[in-house]
Amino acid sequence: MKVLVVGGGGREHAIIKKLKENKTIDKIYAVPGNGGIAKDAECVNIGAKDIDKIVDFAVSENIEFAVVAPDDPLVLGAVDALEAKGIKCFGPRKNAAIIEGSKVFSKNLMKKYGIPTAQYEVFEDMNEALSYLDTAKIPTVIKADGLALGKGVIIAETREDAKEAVKSMMEDKVFGESGSRVVIEEYLEGPEVSVLSFTDSKTIVPMVSSMDHKRALDGDKGLNTGGMGTVAPNPYYTKEVAKDCMEKIFIPTIEAMNKEGRPFSGCLYFGLMITKDGPKVIEYNCRFGDPETQVVLPLLKSDLFDIMKAVSDGKLADAEVKFADEYACCVVMASEGYPKSYEKGFEITMPSDDSGIFVAGAKLENGKLLTNGGRVLGVTEIAETLDRAIEKSYATVEKVSFKNAFYRKDIGKKALAAYRG
C-alpha cells in the first residue's frame, strides 16, 4: 500500500510516524514534507496548495490512499480532486472544509442550529465595523473571515486596539482577501480546551483533549503564535464537560453540516471555551491541530491508518479508537524572533532516540538538518503523570540544540495547577 501525506510541518511528521506503525503500508510519500520528515517518508518537492501537481503525482505513483492534513489544500478542494481520480482520502471535501475556510459560515451555522458560541456581528464595510466598535463591549474579538495561518484572530483590550485591528484587516489587507469580511464577537472568559475528533459524518469519536499555549513567552505573554507547546489531556475537560459537548456541540455540528448538504468526513477540531454558562465554540478547524496532534496521536493506542480507512469508507462506528490512560507534553523549540523575523540555516543536533521529536521547520542540506522556519520542532514525551511527562520533555529538549533556539519554560504549568486544584 502506497500512502501520500499532504503537508510539511510537525503535525504531518506526527501523522507519518503513527502511520508507519501499520504493516500494510509499504511506502509513505510527503508533499512537500521537510528535512526531518525525510527520515520517515520520501519527500517530494510539490507545494501543499499545488493541487494539480499533487493529483498528477498521486496518479503516476499509483497512490492508493491520501491524507490531506493542512487547511489550505482542504479548502481548495484537494480531496475532491484526488477522489475524482479514484484515490481514497482522509479529509473533508471542499464544501465541508468551509467550516474553517469561512468564519462567517461557521458562525452563521452555529446561530442557525443553536450551537453555543459567542455573540457576533459580521461586517463587509470597514466604516460600519468602526461605527459598531464605538459602542461594542470591550474587550472584544476581531476575526478575519478566511484562512490566515492561524493568526487571523485578534483579542482587542481597548477600543483603539479593536479599531486598529479592523483597519489592518480590511484596509491594510494584512491577511489578504481573508480580511475582506470580519467577524466582531463577544469576548468569552474561561479555560480553553482543544478537542480533535474523528468523524465520517455519521459517527463522531472525540480524541483525547489537549491544552495549547499560544503566546510566545512564559506566563502567556508576548505575541500570539501557531502554538508553543501542548499537554494532554486537558484538566478542564471533565467527564461532565465532555458529555455536555457531545450533546450540545459535537453531534449537533455533524447533523447541521449534513442538513446543509455538506457532510463532514475527516478530523474536525473543536476549539472550546469552558464558560460559566457551559462550553462554547470559539472556532472549528477542518483538520488536525498543530501542535495538538503532537500530544494526541502519541497517546493513540489503536492503529491510525485503520481508523482513517474506516472514516473514508463511512464505517467509523466499526473501528476501534482507544487512547492510553497517560499524559503527554510537547515543548516547541522555535527560532529566536518568531513569530516575527528570525534567522535560519543553523544546524540541528538531536539525540539518537528521536521517536518523540516532530520536525516542523527544517531542511536537509548536504546531509545536515538545518533550521528553516519559525517553529523548528516539537519535543513530546509520555508518562503516567503530567509532572513526569513535562519533566521528560524538558530533559529531551536539553539534548536538542541549534543556534538561536528558544522555547517556553512553563508548558503544562497551568494544567498542573488545575489538576492540583
C-alpha positions as CSV (number, residue, x, y, z in Angstrom):
1,M,0.0,0.0,0.0
2,K,1.3,3.4,-1.0
3,V,0.2,6.4,1.1
4,L,0.5,10.1,0.4
5,V,0.5,12.7,3.1
6,V,0.0,16.3,2.0
7,G,1.7,18.9,4.2
8,G,5.2,19.6,5.7
9,G,5.0,20.5,9.4
10,G,5.2,19.0,12.8
11,R,1.6,17.8,12.5
12,E,2.4,15.9,9.4
13,H,5.5,14.4,10.9
14,A,3.4,13.1,13.9
15,I,0.8,11.6,11.4
16,I,3.5,9.9,9.4
17,K,5.3,8.4,12.4
18,K,1.9,7.0,13.5
19,L,1.1,5.7,10.0
20,K,4.4,3.9,9.9
21,E,3.1,1.6,12.7
22,N,0.8,-0.1,10.1
23,K,2.5,-3.0,8.4
24,T,0.3,-2.9,5.3
25,I,1.8,0.4,4.3
26,D,4.9,-0.2,2.1
27,K,5.7,3.4,1.2
28,I,4.8,6.9,2.5
29,Y,5.3,10.0,0.4
30,A,5.1,13.5,1.8
31,V,4.4,16.6,-0.3
32,P,6.3,18.7,0.3
33,G,7.4,17.2,3.7
34,N,10.6,18.7,5.3
35,G,14.1,17.8,6.3
36,G,13.0,15.9,9.4
37,I,10.2,14.1,7.8
38,A,12.7,12.8,5.1
39,K,13.8,10.3,7.7
40,D,10.4,8.7,7.8
41,A,8.9,9.3,4.3
42,E,10.0,10.1,0.8
43,C,9.6,13.9,0.4
44,V,8.6,15.3,-3.0
45,N,9.0,19.0,-3.7
46,I,5.4,19.9,-4.6
47,G,3.7,22.7,-2.7
48,A,0.7,21.6,-0.5
49,K,-1.5,24.1,-2.4
50,D,-0.5,22.9,-5.9
51,I,-3.5,20.6,-6.3
52,D,-2.9,19.7,-9.9
53,K,0.7,18.6,-9.4
54,I,-0.3,16.7,-6.3
55,V,-3.0,14.8,-8.2
56,D,-0.7,14.1,-11.2
57,F,2.0,12.7,-8.8
58,A,-0.6,10.6,-6.9
59,V,-1.8,9.1,-10.2
60,S,1.7,8.5,-11.6
61,E,2.8,6.7,-8.4
62,N,-0.3,4.7,-8.0
63,I,-1.1,6.1,-4.6
64,E,-4.0,4.2,-3.0
65,F,-4.7,6.5,-0.1
66,A,-4.1,10.1,0.7
67,V,-4.1,12.1,3.9
68,V,-4.7,15.8,3.3
69,A,-3.5,17.5,6.6
70,P,-3.3,21.3,6.2
71,D,-6.3,23.7,5.9
72,D,-5.3,25.4,2.6
73,P,-5.4,22.4,0.3
74,L,-8.6,21.1,2.0
75,V,-10.4,24.4,1.5
76,L,-9.1,24.5,-2.1
77,G,-10.6,21.1,-2.8
78,A,-7.6,18.7,-2.8
79,V,-9.8,15.8,-1.5
80,D,-12.4,16.3,-4.3
81,A,-9.6,16.3,-6.9
82,L,-7.9,13.2,-5.6
83,E,-11.2,11.3,-5.2
84,A,-12.1,12.2,-8.7
85,K,-9.1,10.1,-9.8
86,G,-10.3,7.1,-7.6
87,I,-7.9,7.8,-4.7
88,K,-9.4,7.3,-1.3
89,C,-8.7,10.2,1.1
90,F,-8.8,11.1,4.8
91,G,-10.0,14.7,5.0
92,P,-13.2,16.7,4.2
93,R,-14.3,17.7,0.7
94,K,-14.2,21.4,-0.2
95,N,-17.9,22.1,0.6
96,A,-17.3,20.8,4.2
97,A,-13.9,22.4,4.7
98,I,-15.7,25.8,4.6
99,I,-16.4,25.2,8.3
100,E,-12.8,26.5,8.8
101,G,-12.4,28.3,5.5
102,S,-15.0,30.9,6.4
103,K,-15.6,32.1,9.9
104,V,-18.8,33.8,8.8
105,F,-20.1,30.5,7.5
106,S,-19.3,28.7,10.8
107,K,-20.7,31.5,13.0
108,N,-23.9,31.5,10.9
109,L,-24.1,27.7,11.1
110,M,-23.9,27.8,14.9
111,K,-26.5,30.5,15.1
112,K,-28.9,28.7,12.8
113,Y,-28.7,25.3,14.6
114,G,-28.4,26.6,18.2
115,I,-24.8,25.5,18.8
116,P,-23.4,27.6,21.8
117,T,-20.9,30.2,20.7
118,A,-20.1,33.9,21.3
119,Q,-22.5,36.6,20.1
120,Y,-21.2,38.2,17.0
121,E,-21.7,40.6,14.1
122,V,-20.4,40.3,10.5
123,F,-19.1,43.4,8.5
124,E,-18.1,43.8,4.9
125,D,-17.9,47.6,5.2
126,M,-15.0,49.0,7.3
127,N,-16.7,52.2,8.3
128,E,-19.8,50.2,9.6
129,A,-17.4,48.0,11.6
130,L,-15.7,51.0,13.1
131,S,-19.0,52.6,14.0
132,Y,-20.2,49.4,15.7
133,L,-17.0,49.4,17.8
134,D,-17.9,52.9,19.2
135,T,-20.5,51.1,21.4
136,A,-19.3,47.5,21.5
137,K,-18.4,45.8,24.8
138,I,-14.6,45.8,25.4
139,P,-12.6,43.6,25.3
140,T,-13.8,42.2,22.0
141,V,-12.5,39.7,19.4
142,I,-11.8,40.6,15.8
143,K,-11.6,37.7,13.3
144,A,-10.7,37.7,9.6
145,D,-13.3,35.6,7.7
146,G,-10.8,33.4,5.8
147,L,-7.7,31.4,6.5
148,A,-4.7,33.4,7.9
149,L,-2.2,30.8,9.1
150,G,-3.9,30.6,12.5
151,K,-3.2,34.3,13.1
152,G,-6.4,35.9,11.9
153,V,-7.8,36.4,15.4
154,I,-7.1,39.5,17.5
155,I,-8.3,40.0,21.1
156,A,-8.6,43.7,21.5
157,E,-8.3,45.0,25.1
158,T,-9.2,48.6,24.1
159,R,-11.5,50.3,21.7
160,E,-8.4,51.8,19.9
161,D,-6.9,48.3,19.5
162,A,-10.2,47.0,18.1
163,K,-10.4,49.7,15.5
164,E,-6.7,49.2,14.6
165,A,-7.3,45.5,14.1
166,V,-10.3,46.2,11.8
167,K,-8.3,48.7,9.7
168,S,-5.3,46.3,9.5
169,M,-7.5,43.5,8.2
170,M,-10.0,45.5,5.9
171,E,-7.9,48.4,4.8
172,D,-4.2,47.3,5.0
173,K,-5.1,43.7,4.0
174,V,-2.5,42.1,6.4
175,F,-4.3,38.8,5.8
176,G,-5.0,39.4,2.1
177,E,-8.5,38.7,0.9
178,S,-9.2,36.8,4.1
179,G,-9.8,40.1,5.8
180,S,-12.4,41.4,3.3
181,R,-15.1,40.4,5.8
182,V,-14.6,40.5,9.5
183,V,-16.4,39.0,12.5
184,I,-16.6,41.1,15.6
185,E,-17.6,38.9,18.5
186,E,-18.2,38.8,22.3
187,Y,-15.1,38.1,24.4
188,L,-15.6,34.8,26.3
189,E,-13.9,34.0,29.5
190,G,-12.8,30.7,30.9
191,P,-10.3,27.9,30.2
192,E,-9.7,26.9,26.6
193,V,-9.9,23.3,25.5
194,S,-8.9,21.7,22.1
195,V,-10.8,18.6,21.1
196,L,-9.9,16.8,17.8
197,S,-12.4,14.2,16.6
198,F,-12.7,11.5,14.0
199,T,-15.9,11.6,12.1
200,D,-17.3,10.0,8.9
201,S,-20.4,12.4,9.0
202,K,-22.5,9.7,10.7
203,T,-20.4,8.8,13.8
204,I,-18.2,11.2,15.8
205,V,-15.4,9.9,18.1
206,P,-13.6,12.6,20.1
207,M,-9.9,12.1,20.7
208,V,-8.2,12.9,24.0
209,S,-8.4,16.6,24.9
210,S,-5.5,19.0,24.9
211,M,-4.3,22.4,26.1
212,D,-2.4,24.7,23.7
213,H,0.0,27.5,24.7
214,K,-0.4,30.2,22.0
215,R,1.7,33.1,23.4
216,A,5.4,33.2,22.6
217,L,6.7,33.9,26.1
218,D,6.4,32.4,29.6
219,G,3.3,33.4,31.6
220,D,1.2,33.6,28.5
221,K,2.9,36.9,27.5
222,G,4.2,38.1,24.1
223,L,2.7,37.7,20.7
224,N,0.3,35.0,19.5
225,T,2.0,32.1,17.7
226,G,0.9,29.0,16.0
227,G,1.4,27.2,19.3
228,M,4.5,27.0,21.6
229,G,3.5,23.7,23.2
230,T,0.7,21.4,24.4
231,V,-0.3,19.0,27.1
232,A,-2.9,16.2,27.0
233,P,-5.4,15.5,28.5
234,N,-6.8,19.0,29.4
235,P,-7.7,19.1,33.1
236,Y,-10.7,21.3,32.4
237,Y,-12.3,18.8,30.1
238,T,-14.1,16.7,32.8
239,K,-16.5,13.8,32.1
240,E,-19.4,16.2,32.7
241,V,-18.0,18.8,30.2
242,A,-17.3,16.0,27.7
243,K,-20.9,14.8,28.0
244,D,-22.2,18.4,27.6
245,C,-20.0,18.9,24.5
246,M,-21.1,15.7,22.8
247,E,-24.8,16.5,23.3
248,K,-24.8,20.2,22.6
249,I,-21.8,20.8,20.3
250,F,-20.3,17.7,18.6
251,I,-23.3,15.8,17.4
252,P,-25.3,18.9,16.6
253,T,-22.4,20.2,14.4
254,I,-22.2,17.0,12.4
255,E,-26.0,16.9,12.0
256,A,-26.0,20.6,11.0
257,M,-23.4,20.0,8.3
258,N,-25.5,17.1,7.0
259,K,-28.6,19.2,6.8
260,E,-26.7,21.8,4.9
261,G,-25.7,19.2,2.3
262,R,-22.0,19.5,3.4
263,P,-21.3,16.1,5.1
264,F,-18.0,16.3,7.0
265,S,-15.6,13.4,6.9
266,G,-12.1,13.5,8.4
267,C,-10.8,15.3,11.5
268,L,-13.0,18.0,12.9
269,Y,-11.3,20.2,15.5
270,F,-13.3,22.0,18.2
271,G,-11.7,25.0,19.9
272,L,-13.8,25.4,23.0
273,M,-14.1,27.8,25.9
274,I,-15.5,26.5,29.2
275,T,-17.5,29.5,30.3
276,K,-19.6,29.9,33.4
277,D,-22.6,29.2,31.1
278,G,-21.1,25.9,29.9
279,P,-18.8,25.1,26.9
280,K,-19.0,27.3,23.8
281,V,-17.3,27.0,20.4
282,I,-14.5,29.5,19.8
283,E,-13.6,28.0,16.4
284,Y,-13.8,25.0,14.2
285,N,-10.8,23.6,12.2
286,C,-11.3,21.2,9.3
287,R,-8.1,19.2,10.2
288,F,-5.7,18.1,12.9
289,G,-4.4,20.9,15.0
290,D,-0.8,21.8,15.3
291,P,0.8,21.3,17.8
292,E,-2.2,19.4,19.4
293,T,-1.6,16.5,17.1
294,Q,1.9,16.1,18.6
295,V,0.4,15.1,22.0
296,V,-2.8,13.5,20.9
297,L,-1.5,10.9,18.4
298,P,1.3,9.6,20.6
299,L,-1.4,8.6,23.1
300,L,-3.4,6.8,20.4
301,K,-3.2,3.0,21.1
302,S,-5.3,2.0,18.1
303,D,-4.0,1.9,14.5
304,L,-4.3,5.3,12.9
305,F,-4.4,4.0,9.4
306,D,-7.2,1.6,10.2
307,I,-9.2,4.5,11.7
308,M,-8.5,6.7,8.7
309,K,-9.7,4.0,6.3
310,A,-12.8,3.4,8.4
311,V,-13.6,7.2,8.2
312,S,-13.0,7.2,4.4
313,D,-15.3,4.2,4.0
314,G,-18.0,5.6,6.2
315,K,-17.5,2.8,8.8
316,L,-16.1,4.6,11.8
317,A,-18.8,3.0,14.0
318,D,-17.0,-0.3,13.4
319,A,-13.5,1.0,14.2
320,E,-11.5,0.7,17.4
321,V,-10.4,4.0,18.8
322,K,-8.6,3.8,22.1
323,F,-6.2,6.1,23.9
324,A,-3.6,5.4,26.6
325,D,-4.6,6.4,30.1
326,E,-1.4,8.5,30.3
327,Y,-0.2,12.1,29.9
328,A,1.7,13.8,27.1
329,C,3.6,17.1,26.9
330,C,5.0,18.7,23.8
331,V,7.5,21.6,24.0
332,V,8.0,23.6,20.8
333,M,11.5,24.8,20.1
334,A,11.5,27.8,17.8
335,S,13.9,30.3,16.2
336,E,14.6,33.4,18.2
337,G,12.5,36.2,16.9
338,Y,9.5,34.0,16.0
339,P,6.6,34.9,15.3
340,K,8.2,38.0,13.7
341,S,11.6,37.9,11.8
342,Y,14.2,35.3,12.6
343,E,17.4,33.8,11.1
344,K,17.5,30.3,9.7
345,G,20.1,27.8,8.3
346,F,21.6,26.7,11.6
347,E,22.5,23.0,12.1
348,I,20.2,21.0,14.4
349,T,21.7,18.2,16.6
350,M,19.3,15.7,18.1
351,P,19.6,12.6,20.4
352,S,19.8,9.2,18.8
353,D,16.3,8.4,20.1
354,D,14.2,11.0,18.3
355,S,10.9,9.0,18.3
356,G,9.1,11.8,20.1
357,I,10.6,14.7,18.1
358,F,8.4,16.1,15.4
359,V,10.2,18.3,12.9
360,A,8.3,21.4,11.5
361,G,10.7,24.0,10.1
362,A,13.9,22.3,8.9
363,K,15.6,21.3,5.6
364,L,18.3,18.8,4.7
365,E,21.4,20.2,3.1
366,N,24.5,18.1,2.4
367,G,23.2,15.5,4.8
368,K,22.8,18.1,7.6
369,L,19.5,19.1,9.2
370,L,19.2,22.9,9.2
371,T,16.6,25.3,10.7
372,N,14.2,26.6,8.1
373,G,11.3,28.1,9.9
374,G,9.9,29.8,13.0
375,R,8.7,26.8,14.8
376,V,11.6,24.3,14.2
377,L,10.4,21.2,16.1
378,G,8.3,19.8,18.9
379,V,9.6,17.5,21.7
380,T,6.9,15.1,23.0
381,E,7.2,12.7,25.9
382,I,4.6,10.5,27.6
383,A,4.3,9.4,31.2
384,E,1.9,8.1,33.8
385,T,1.6,11.6,35.4
386,L,1.7,15.0,33.9
387,D,4.5,16.1,36.1
388,R,6.7,13.3,34.8
389,A,5.7,13.9,31.1
390,I,6.7,17.6,31.5
391,E,10.0,16.7,33.2
392,K,10.8,14.1,30.5
393,S,10.0,16.6,27.7
394,Y,12.3,19.3,29.1
395,A,15.1,16.7,29.7
396,T,14.9,15.8,26.0
397,V,14.8,19.5,25.0
398,E,18.2,19.8,26.7
399,K,19.6,17.1,24.2
400,V,18.4,19.1,21.2
401,S,20.5,22.1,20.0
402,F,20.6,24.7,17.3
403,K,21.8,28.4,17.3
404,N,19.2,30.9,18.4
405,A,16.8,28.3,19.8
406,F,14.2,29.5,22.2
407,Y,11.2,27.8,24.0
408,R,8.8,28.4,26.8
409,K,9.9,27.1,30.2
410,D,6.3,26.8,31.6
411,I,4.5,24.4,29.2
412,G,2.0,22.5,31.3
413,K,2.3,24.7,34.4
414,K,-1.2,25.9,34.2
415,A,-2.6,22.4,33.7
416,L,-0.6,21.1,36.7
417,A,-2.1,23.8,38.8
418,A,-5.6,22.9,37.7
419,Y,-5.1,19.2,38.4
420,R,-3.8,20.0,41.9
421,G,-6.9,22.2,42.4
